[in-house]
Amino acid sequence: MSFEAPKGTHDVLPRECPGWRRVIDEAERLCNAYGYRRIVTPTFEETELFARSSGEASDIVSKEMYSFDDRGGRSLTLRPEGTAQVCRAYVEHGLQREPQPVKTWMVAPMFRYARPQRGRFREFWQLSVEAIGCDDPAIDAELIALQAAWLKALGIETTLLLNSIGDRACRPAYLERLEAWLDEHSSELDAEARHKHETSPLRVFDTKNPALATLLEGAPTIGDALCAECSEHFEAVRRYLDACGVAYMLAPRLVRGLDYYTRTAFEFVAPGLGAQDTVSAGGRYDYLVETIGGPPTPAVGFASGIERVVLSAEQDETASELGIDIFFICEPGAPRERVLALMVSLRAGGRSCETDYAGRSLKGQLTQAQRLGAKLTVIAAAGGVTLRRHGQLDESVSYERLEEELG
């Protein structure tokens, strides 16, 4: 019997890890530069946390969560997203008593039972960046600028879509207009849109049905119904983005389906990913913290699937090279114990070392050193060693001098 990875999961092989490392390292560098601190949360949480934050009627809760009862009879769920966890940690640990906003970032695996697609898996890795405790539109622009800088550094060409979805003051009146319009056109809606009409009307705009998308072009948009405060907030976000040199396209039908989302909504889309072309998405969620039992707390954040970013990233050929500092070749009769002990010492000092464990010939070992990108090759023989550097003459030294030479 042979085994394969479960459907919707994947292995990241050693040859692929440099590309992953580049994507994650660049995210960490920029998050640190923008003042965001790393947070690590559990792989699973109480099911009720995600049921509250994502909504009982949402696809995530009703169709996609990996939930189970533990031996104590508690219902637990593998995290389908990270924002609710960060908000839970914010409330549980009293982070509202720290200077606001609390700015965090996290890279972690998420789990959703969904149909696998290109760059979309049932177990997938995600970058989540959050700023909790601040309603300043400048923090919205900062998060978007951070995201844009990350994608640009990776050579990913994207379009930023931007909208405002209002708040509790102005959205209810808009929803009444939208529902009235949907009622008038109910016979033209597909089954999915009719279901969304009943459970979360804003989500009807989130469709891949071309005919429905064309129909919805005639529907009222939230931008026409924003209150003065939301309009001012959105204008400020746009003004700050302009000042930061971040280009965007207004997308009046870009929405978020859950009640705790407010005001700014944005997505970065990239070509080459098929119908699901969103690389990352985010927005303001001023009502989420109170939804899970905390005090009223403004917040904004974004999430980005690492697999989709890796697929879209410009390939860096140098990132695929291990760049070993020293490769040791042992000819017959060489004091291998001495060589291995020296490698331990060098590694303890931060030098990367490798040697042959497969019984290769001298030629094969030289080829392996080249394949690993060794900066220095040490050829150990019975009576001494030869140091070989690319583009330089070979140098012979004694074992007594070798450690000094390599230091």
Long-range contacts (C-beta under 8 A, 24 or more apart in sequence): 6-122, 7-116, 7-122, 8-113, 8-114, 8-116, 8-121, 8-122, 8-123, 9-121, 9-122, 9-123, 10-121, 10-307, 15-320, 16-310, 18-316, 18-319, 18-320, 18-321, 19-310, 19-313, 19-315, 19-316, 19-319, 19-320, 20-306, 20-310, 21-319, 22-154, 22-313, 22-316, 22-319, 23-154, 23-306, 23-309, 23-310, 23-313, 24-107, 24-127, 24-306, 26-150, 26-153, 26-154, 27-105, 27-107, 27-127, 27-150, 28-105, 28-107, 30-146, 30-149, 30-150, 30-153, 31-105, 31-129, 31-146, 34-103, 34-142, 34-146, 35-103, 36-103, 36-104, 36-105, 36-129, 36-131, 36-146, 37-103, 37-104, 37-105, 38-104, 38-105, 38-106, 39-86, 39-89, 39-104, 39-105, 39-106, 40-106, 40-108, 41-79, 41-82, 41-85, 41-86, 41-88, 41-89, 41-106, 41-108, 42-79, 42-85, 43-78, 43-79, 43-108, 43-109, 44-76, 44-77, 44-78, 44-79, 45-76, 45-77, 45-79, 45-84, 45-85, 45-88, 46-74, 46-75, 46-76, 46-77, 47-75, 47-76, 47-77, 48-75, 49-77, 49-84, 49-85, 49-88, 49-292, 50-77, 50-79, 50-80, 50-81, 50-84, 52-84, 52-291, 52-292, 53-83, 53-84, 53-87, 53-258, 53-260, 53-288, 53-291, 53-292, 54-80, 54-81, 54-84, 54-258, 55-200, 55-257, 55-258, 55-259, 57-199, 57-200, 58-200, 58-257, 58-258, 60-112, 63-113, 63-114, 64-112, 64-113, 64-114, 65-111, 65-112, 65-113, 66-111, 66-112, 66-113, 78-111, 79-108, 79-110, 79-111, 80-110, 80-111, 80-112, 81-110, 81-126, 81-128, 81-303, 82-106, 82-108, 82-110, 82-126, 82-128, 82-303, 83-128, 83-130, 83-285, 83-288, 83-301, 83-303, 84-288, 84-292, 86-128, 86-130, 86-132, 86-301, 87-130, 87-132, 87-288, 87-289, 87-292, 87-294, 87-297, 87-299, 88-292, 90-132, 90-133, 90-289, 90-294, 90-297, 91-289, 91-292, 91-293, 91-294, 91-295, 95-132, 95-133, 96-133, 96-294, 96-295, 96-297, 100-132, 100-133, 100-134, 101-131, 101-132, 101-133, 101-134, 101-139, 101-299, 102-130, 102-131, 102-132, 102-133, 103-130, 103-131, 103-132, 104-129, 104-130, 104-132, 105-129, 105-130, 107-306, 117-274, 117-276, 118-273, 118-274, 118-276, 118-311, 119-273, 119-276, 119-305, 119-307, 119-308, 119-311, 120-276, 120-305, 120-307, 120-308, 121-307, 124-305, 124-306, 124-307, 125-305, 125-306, 125-307, 126-303, 126-304, 126-305, 126-306, 127-280, 127-303, 127-304, 127-306, 127-309, 128-301, 128-302, 128-303, 129-282, 129-301, 129-302, 129-303, 130-299, 130-300, 130-301, 131-299, 131-300, 131-301, 132-289, 132-297, 132-298, 132-299, 132-301, 133-297, 133-298, 133-299, 134-298, 134-299, 134-300, 135-233, 135-286, 135-298, 137-233, 137-234, 137-236, 137-237, 137-240, 137-264, 138-236, 138-240, 139-300, 140-237, 140-240, 140-263, 140-264, 140-284, 140-300, 141-237, 141-240, 141-241, 141-244, 141-246, 142-240, 143-282, 143-300, 143-301, 143-302, 144-237, 144-241, 144-246, 144-248, 144-266, 144-282, 144-302, 145-241, 145-244, 145-246, 147-268, 147-280, 147-282, 147-302, 147-304, 148-246, 148-268, 151-268, 151-270, 151-279, 151-280, 151-309, 154-309, 154-312, 154-313, 154-314, 155-313, 155-314, 156-270, 156-279, 156-309, 156-312, 156-313, 156-314, 157-270, 157-271, 158-268, 158-269, 158-270, 158-279, 159-249, 159-268, 159-269, 159-270, 160-246, 160-247, 160-248, 160-249, 160-266, 160-267, 160-268, 161-248, 161-249, 161-250, 161-251, 161-254, 161-266, 161-267, 161-268, 161-269, 162-237, 162-238, 162-241, 162-248, 162-249, 162-250, 162-251, 162-254, 162-264, 162-265, 162-266, 163-222, 163-223, 163-250, 163-251, 163-252, 163-253, 163-254, 163-255, 163-264, 163-265, 163-266, 164-222, 164-223, 164-226, 164-230, 164-231, 164-233, 164-234, 164-237, 164-263, 164-264, 164-265, 165-202, 165-222, 165-255, 165-256, 165-261, 165-262, 165-263, 165-265, 165-283, 166-222, 166-225, 166-226, 166-227, 166-230, 166-262, 166-263, 167-227, 167-229, 167-230, 167-262, 167-263, 167-286, 168-262, 168-287, 169-227, 169-229, 169-230, 170-225, 170-226, 170-227, 170-230, 171-222, 171-225, 173-225, 174-220, 174-222, 174-224, 174-225, 175-201, 175-202, 177-220, 177-225, 178-202, 178-219, 178-220, 181-219, 181-220, 182-219, 185-215, 188-212, 188-215, 189-215, 196-257, 200-257, 200-258, 202-255, 202-256, 202-257, 203-255, 203-257, 205-253, 205-254, 205-255, 206-255, 206-257, 208-275, 216-253, 217-253, 219-253, 221-252, 221-253, 222-252, 222-255, 223-250, 223-252, 230-263, 233-263, 233-264, 234-263, 234-264, 237-264, 256-283, 259-287, 259-291, 260-285, 260-286, 260-287, 260-288, 260-291, 261-285, 261-287, 262-286, 262-287, 264-300, 266-302, 268-304, 270-312, 272-311, 272-312, 273-308, 273-311, 273-312, 278-308, 279-304, 279-305, 279-308, 279-309, 279-312, 280-304, 280-305, 280-309, 321-372, 321-373, 322-352, 322-372, 322-373, 323-352, 323-373, 323-375, 324-352, 324-353, 324-354, 324-369, 324-372, 324-373, 324-374, 324-375, 325-351, 325-352, 325-353, 325-374, 325-375, 325-376, 326-351, 326-352, 326-353, 326-354, 326-374, 326-375, 326-376, 326-377, 326-378, 326-406, 327-353, 327-354, 327-355, 327-365, 327-368, 327-369, 327-372, 327-374, 327-376, 327-377, 327-378, 328-353, 328-354, 328-355, 328-378, 328-380, 329-355, 329-356, 329-362, 329-365, 329-366, 329-369, 329-377, 329-378, 329-379, 329-380, 330-355, 330-356, 330-380, 331-362, 331-379, 331-380, 331-381, 331-382, 332-382, 333-381, 333-382, 334-380, 334-381, 334-382, 335-380, 335-382, 335-399, 336-380, 338-399, 339-378, 339-380, 342-402, 342-403, 342-406, 345-403, 346-406, 351-406, 376-406, 378-402, 378-406
